[in-house]
């Protein structure tokens, strides 16, 4: 896998976490970005990043980890003075589910074969 693809995945994760946990709560309201839409897109990208960085991790496990990350972010946001929201977690889960569906459609619902060990 290309190094550029891995670096992009790491950058997406880092920028996403900094934006979600950092002191940027007022920026969301001022920028006019729809918060739930941003969560939807970002968590789809987070799942993609997990898929790039952890190739052998089953996609459903990656989805569970991504949803867990979303829950942890909401808890941390509540601790650092930002708004923790069940709606944000729902948007995270919907973005992850959509990314899973897109991946399955792209693969035509077939399991990965490239990473399975060859049969003897």
Phi, psi and omega in degrees: 000144186290146179296323179298320179296317178295318178297322177297317179297317178296317180298318178300315180297313182295312181296320180297313181295318178297317181293325183278331184255336182292176183277054185247023183301321180288336181294322180302311182293320182289330184279342181080009178285133177286113187304314183293322176296321178295317178299317180303309182292313184298319182284336168296319178291325177296318177297318177301317180298317177299319179297324179286316186280331183235072188301327183274353179285125178302144184301322179294324176293320177299322178295318178298317178296320180294318178294321176298320177299318178299318177296317179296321178298318180296321178296313180296320178301320177296330181279335184258015174089011175260168183280117172272137188216135173293329178297322177295318179295323176295317177297321176301311183296321179292322176295320178293316180297320178294319178296320177297317179295319177298318179297314181296321178295316179299322179275000183058036177061019176265145177290159177295140177244338186294331184260359178280142180296145178294147179279142181269000000 
